Amino acid sequence: MKEKLPLLVGGLLLALIVASTSLFTVDQRQYAIVFQLGEVRSVIEEPGLHMKWPLVQNVRLFDRRILTMDSADPERFITSEKKNVLVDLFVKWRITDVKQYYISVGGNERLAETRLMQTVNAGLREEFGRRTVHEVVSGERDRIMEDMRAKANVDAVKIGVEIVDVRLKRVDLPSEVSESVYRRMEAERKRVANELRSLGSAEAEKIRADADRQREIIVAEAYREAQVVKGNGDAQAAKIYADAFGANPEFYAFYRSMDAYQKSFRSKSDLLVIEPNSEFFRYLRNASRTGAK
């Protein structure tokens, strides 16, 4: 029994080694290709535990998730107006046919991204060459991205991948062009501002002139109404005086004389130079005669 124990242990270790080299797992985020003597034997897309022949077969895993390819530097494109624009973009892609992907690019992710970027750049040059700066910046930006995705997919299928999305993160003008554009925009804004100021000043003058005119009209109408009221008052006063004078002319004359005396001798310092037999003192003289009698 002791003589067979090393054989049992050796056999057990050999079985473990064979099992470890024969079994492999595939994650739900991966594809697997089984190679036999360097040739593709099978493609495994289902996750779980799988087997292969040890020493004869080997396995290579590939990512099945959506991958992001971001441009390192902005790319320069020319619009239909022969103006340069700098475009910063990224591409979302994933492997759909892992066997074709391996055959086309050897399963090299960098090589696949290089080919996809070349395809996307060629398509963008064509799209930008048909559009103006305004259209690529805002007007037809979404349409450019959708058309570009569809066109890039035609070439992407040939290497076993799919373009999920193409996005333009930023579209800028080169610095030498931006300065002239900004200066032109600034001049245009100043022109519009001056126009608005002129219109505002003209409107203000119009409002002030209208306000002055209305003020003059209101003052004139008020003065006219005041004169009418004053005239009516004077007429009524004259009528009252006339009625009073007509009722008793002597009493009215006496009342007016008393009122004149009161106003003339209101202050002790008042001085009146007049003849004693003047008509002004008629009632005073009459009063003296009455008192004498």
matplotlib code that plots the C-alpha trace (Angstrom):
import matplotlib.pyplot as plt

x = [0.0, 2.8, 4.4, 1.2, 0.8, 3.2, 1.6, -1.8, -0.6, 1.2, -1.9, -4.1, -1.7, -1.7, -5.5, -5.6, -3.1, -5.1, -8.3, -6.9, -5.6, -8.8, -11.4, -11.9, -14.6, -16.2, -17.5, -20.8, -18.8, -16.5, -16.3, -14.0, -12.2, -10.8, -7.7, -6.3, -2.8, -3.2, -6.5, -9.9, -11.7, -14.8, -16.3, -18.0, -20.5, -22.3, -20.9, -20.0, -17.6, -16.2, -13.6, -10.7, -8.1, -5.0, -1.7, -3.5, -6.0, -5.7, -8.3, -8.3, -10.9, -12.3, -14.3, -18.0, -18.9, -19.3, -15.9, -15.0, -12.5, -11.6, -9.6, -6.3, -6.2, -8.8, -9.0, -9.0, -11.7, -12.6, -16.2, -17.9, -16.8, -13.2, -12.9, -11.0, -12.7, -11.3, -13.4, -13.1, -15.1, -15.5, -16.8, -18.7, -18.2, -18.4, -17.5, -20.4, -18.6, -15.6, -14.3, -14.3, -12.8, -9.9, -9.4, -9.5, -7.4, -5.9, -8.0, -5.8, -8.0, -5.6, -5.5, -9.3, -9.6, -7.1, -9.1, -12.4, -10.9, -9.7, -13.2, -14.9, -12.4, -12.9, -16.7, -16.5, -14.4, -17.1, -19.9, -18.1, -17.2, -20.9, -21.8, -21.1, -19.6, -23.1, -24.5, -21.8, -21.8, -25.5, -27.8, -27.2, -24.9, -27.3, -27.8, -24.1, -23.5, -26.3, -25.2, -21.6, -22.6, -24.5, -21.6, -19.0, -21.0, -20.6, -16.9, -17.1, -19.1, -16.2, -14.0, -16.7, -17.6, -20.5, -20.4, -22.9, -22.5, -20.4, -20.4, -18.9, -17.9, -16.8, -16.4, -14.1, -12.5, -8.7, -7.2, -6.2, -9.7, -11.4, -9.8, -11.1, -14.5, -14.7, -13.7, -16.3, -18.9, -17.9, -18.2, -21.6, -22.8, -21.5, -23.3, -26.5, -26.0, -25.5, -28.6, -30.6, -29.2, -30.1, -33.6, -33.9, -32.8, -35.2, -38.0, -37.1, -37.1, -40.4, -41.9, -40.4, -41.8, -45.2, -45.1, -44.2, -47.0, -49.5, -48.3, -48.7, -52.2, -53.2, -51.8, -53.5, -56.8, -56.5, -55.7, -58.7, -61.0, -59.6, -60.3, -63.8, -64.4, -62.9, -65.0, -68.1, -67.2, -66.5, -69.8, -71.7, -70.0, -70.8, -74.4, -74.7, -73.1, -75.5, -78.5, -77.5, -76.8, -80.2, -82.1, -80.7, -78.1, -77.5, -76.8, -74.6, -72.6, -72.4, -71.2, -68.5, -67.3, -67.0, -65.1, -62.8, -62.2, -61.4, -58.9, -57.3, -56.9, -55.9, -52.6, -51.8, -48.8, -51.0, -50.9, -53.5, -53.2, -56.5, -58.7, -61.2, -64.1, -63.3, -66.1, -64.1, -65.2, -68.8, -70.3, -68.0, -69.2, -72.8, -72.1, -70.8, -73.9, -76.1, -74.4, -74.6, -78.2]
y = [0.0, 2.4, 1.6, 2.7, 5.9, 8.0, 6.7, 7.8, 11.2, 11.7, 10.6, 13.0, 15.9, 15.0, 14.9, 18.3, 19.8, 18.3, 19.6, 23.1, 23.3, 21.8, 24.1, 27.8, 30.3, 32.9, 36.1, 37.6, 40.6, 38.6, 36.5, 33.5, 31.9, 28.4, 27.9, 24.5, 24.5, 28.2, 27.8, 29.0, 25.9, 27.5, 30.7, 30.8, 33.6, 32.1, 32.8, 29.9, 27.0, 25.4, 22.7, 22.5, 20.0, 20.7, 21.5, 21.2, 24.0, 27.5, 30.2, 33.9, 36.3, 39.5, 42.3, 42.4, 45.7, 49.0, 50.6, 54.3, 55.6, 59.2, 61.4, 62.4, 65.8, 67.8, 66.9, 69.7, 69.7, 72.1, 73.3, 74.1, 77.8, 76.6, 77.4, 75.3, 73.9, 71.9, 68.9, 67.0, 63.7, 60.3, 57.0, 54.3, 50.7, 47.1, 43.7, 41.9, 39.1, 38.1, 35.5, 38.1, 40.6, 38.3, 37.4, 41.1, 42.8, 39.9, 40.8, 43.9, 46.6, 49.4, 48.3, 48.2, 51.7, 53.0, 51.6, 52.9, 56.4, 56.5, 55.5, 58.1, 60.9, 60.2, 60.3, 63.5, 65.2, 64.4, 65.6, 68.8, 69.5, 69.8, 72.1, 75.7, 76.6, 77.5, 74.2, 72.0, 74.0, 74.1, 73.7, 70.1, 68.7, 65.9, 64.9, 64.8, 62.4, 60.1, 60.0, 59.4, 56.5, 54.8, 55.3, 54.1, 51.0, 49.9, 49.5, 48.5, 45.3, 44.1, 43.8, 42.4, 45.4, 47.9, 51.7, 52.4, 56.2, 59.0, 62.3, 65.7, 67.0, 70.4, 72.2, 75.2, 77.6, 77.7, 80.5, 82.6, 82.4, 82.8, 86.2, 87.6, 86.1, 87.5, 91.0, 90.8, 89.7, 92.5, 95.1, 93.7, 93.8, 97.4, 98.4, 96.9, 98.5, 101.9, 101.4, 100.6, 103.6, 105.9, 104.4, 104.8, 108.4, 109.2, 107.6, 109.5, 112.8, 111.9, 111.1, 114.3, 116.4, 114.8, 115.3, 119.0, 119.5, 117.9, 120.0, 123.2, 122.1, 121.3, 124.6, 126.5, 124.8, 125.3, 129.0, 129.3, 127.7, 129.9, 133.0, 131.8, 131.1, 134.5, 136.2, 134.6, 135.5, 139.1, 139.2, 137.9, 140.3, 143.2, 142.1, 141.9, 145.3, 146.6, 145.1, 146.6, 150.0, 149.9, 149.0, 151.9, 154.1, 156.3, 153.5, 151.8, 155.0, 155.4, 151.8, 152.2, 155.4, 153.7, 150.9, 153.4, 155.2, 151.9, 151.0, 154.5, 155.0, 151.4, 152.4, 155.4, 156.2, 156.5, 159.9, 161.2, 164.6, 165.8, 169.0, 169.2, 170.0, 166.9, 164.5, 161.9, 163.5, 164.0, 161.7, 163.0, 166.6, 165.4, 163.6, 166.9, 168.8, 166.1, 166.2, 170.0, 169.9]
z = [0.0, 0.8, -2.5, -4.4, -2.5, -4.5, -7.7, -6.4, -5.4, -8.8, -10.6, -8.6, -9.4, -13.0, -13.1, -11.5, -14.0, -16.9, -15.5, -14.9, -18.5, -19.9, -18.2, -18.7, -18.0, -20.2, -18.6, -19.8, -20.9, -23.2, -26.3, -26.6, -29.5, -29.2, -31.4, -32.3, -33.6, -34.5, -36.4, -35.2, -33.9, -32.4, -31.1, -27.7, -27.1, -24.1, -20.6, -18.3, -17.8, -21.0, -21.9, -24.3, -25.2, -23.1, -24.9, -28.3, -27.9, -26.5, -25.8, -26.4, -24.9, -26.4, -24.9, -26.0, -24.3, -26.0, -26.4, -26.7, -29.3, -28.5, -30.9, -29.2, -31.0, -32.9, -36.6, -39.2, -41.9, -44.7, -45.2, -48.5, -47.9, -47.9, -44.2, -41.8, -38.7, -35.8, -34.8, -31.5, -31.7, -30.2, -31.5, -29.7, -31.1, -30.2, -31.6, -33.3, -35.2, -33.2, -35.7, -38.5, -36.1, -35.5, -39.1, -40.2, -37.6, -35.7, -32.7, -32.2, -30.7, -31.6, -35.2, -35.3, -33.8, -36.4, -39.3, -37.8, -37.2, -40.8, -42.0, -39.8, -40.8, -44.5, -44.1, -42.1, -44.7, -47.3, -45.0, -44.0, -47.6, -48.5, -45.7, -44.4, -41.0, -39.6, -40.7, -39.2, -36.0, -35.2, -38.2, -39.3, -36.6, -35.6, -39.2, -39.8, -36.9, -37.9, -41.6, -40.4, -38.2, -41.1, -43.5, -41.1, -40.3, -43.9, -43.5, -39.9, -40.7, -42.9, -39.8, -37.6, -35.5, -35.3, -34.9, -32.1, -32.2, -33.6, -31.6, -32.4, -29.0, -30.2, -33.5, -33.4, -35.8, -35.9, -33.8, -36.8, -38.2, -34.8, -34.2, -37.5, -36.9, -33.4, -34.7, -37.4, -34.8, -32.4, -35.2, -36.1, -32.5, -32.2, -35.3, -34.0, -30.6, -32.3, -34.4, -31.3, -29.5, -32.4, -32.5, -28.8, -28.9, -31.7, -29.8, -26.6, -28.5, -30.0, -26.6, -25.1, -27.9, -27.6, -23.8, -24.2, -26.8, -24.5, -21.6, -23.6, -24.7, -21.1, -19.8, -22.5, -21.9, -18.2, -18.7, -21.1, -18.6, -15.8, -17.9, -18.6, -15.0, -14.0, -16.6, -15.4, -11.9, -12.9, -14.8, -11.8, -9.5, -11.9, -12.1, -8.3, -8.0, -10.7, -9.0, -5.7, -7.3, -9.1, -5.9, -3.8, -5.6, -2.6, -0.2, -2.8, -3.2, 0.6, 1.0, -1.7, -0.1, 3.3, 1.7, 0.1, 3.4, 5.1, 2.5, 2.3, 6.1, 7.1, 8.6, 10.8, 8.6, 5.5, 4.0, 1.6, -0.1, -1.4, -1.3, 1.6, -0.8, -2.9, -3.8, -1.9, 1.4, 0.4, 3.0, 5.7, 5.0, 5.0, 8.3, 9.8, 8.7, 10.1, 13.4, 13.5, 13.0]

ax = plt.figure().add_subplot(projection="3d")
ax.plot(x, y, z, "-o")
ax.set_aspect("equal")
plt.show()
